[in-house]
Amino acid sequence: MTFVGLVGMIDPARPEAVEAISKCKQAGIRPVMITGDYEGTAFAIAKQIGLAGEGDRALSGKELNAMTDEELFQAAPEVSVYARVSPEHKTRIVEALKKREEIVAMTGDGVNDAPALKRADIGIAMGITGTDVAKETADMILTDDNFASVVSAVEEGRVIFSNIEKAIFFLLSCNIGEILIIFFAMIFNWAIPLLPIQILWINLVTDAFPALALGMEAKEGDIMNRPPRDPNQPIMTKRFTTRIAIQSVFLCIAVLGAYRFGYAQFLKAGVQPAAALLDARSYAFVTLVVAELLRAFAARTEKRSVFRVGLFSNKYMTLGILVSLLLILPVMYLPFLRNIFKLMYFGVSDWCISLGFAVIPFIVAELSKKFMKETNGTK
């Protein structure tokens, strides 16, 4: 035999895999490799792409056969690579991780992956190379067979949840604020500051467009640096309810302040009490409308100042607020609509006074972000 040459072959990791693995770790997601390759080859690739690091270890199918389920349960946190595994091993690995109360997403493409895909919390099949059995078993199918797409899906999911949370926060703080306004007016034995038709207009017109725009908010810069959310954690966390309470209280203070200020000023100017009440309600109405629109700007970010992300960077929010403001003008200046809503004609000085009160909840919202970030960095 005459030696002619040596041929080496490699199936290199995709270039985007390194960044995807890094993003996973930043987001608190621990990637684990399960492969049929030899242990040495698999661990070398895992180190190359940043999946395995200091203190991590690899387990082979032979070692898994010798381990009990309890031993696998204890070893699972330290193992980043499982090599030369069988379908039974994959299912055992998934079960061990789930037993540790971890949310397990499993990717696979073959018939032998189907049992593990079924047992995982989220089964992910390959759309190009995946078998029909794997696709039918999985909860999600990757159309490009790219692991980076899984990371992008996680990121998009976090953005969607965050935007839903912002919209709920905005709507609840505004509506609870309106309830407090009526409640404290009754406690103090004052005339009701807002008529039912005025509240209905605010809920249907003023709140609707900004709430929809919050659903289109771009992702925050640290969205993938936050730890995973506990699936059992309710949306109404302690931090969330505290923020709602703060905003609702100061919204109430601002509107009642404008209402009483306007009432006192008009009485002082010699206006009859009935007419002064109508004028004071106009102050309360405009202050509430403007305060809630400013609140929508503040609700765009949870921990960062809205000025840092750009006050007008969300074009949908800017458009929504402009539409809400334009719709209030006919109510304020067309006589027949003004009579229906029981409002006064608003001059420049009246707008300035209402704006002065309306900006209070916005300022408090921006300051509370800084304070709550420093005292409680988590949700």
Order of alpha helices (4+ residues) and beta strands (2+ residues): alpha-beta-alpha-beta-alpha-alpha-beta-alpha-beta-alpha-beta-alpha-beta-alpha-alpha-alpha-alpha-alpha-alpha-alpha-alpha-alpha
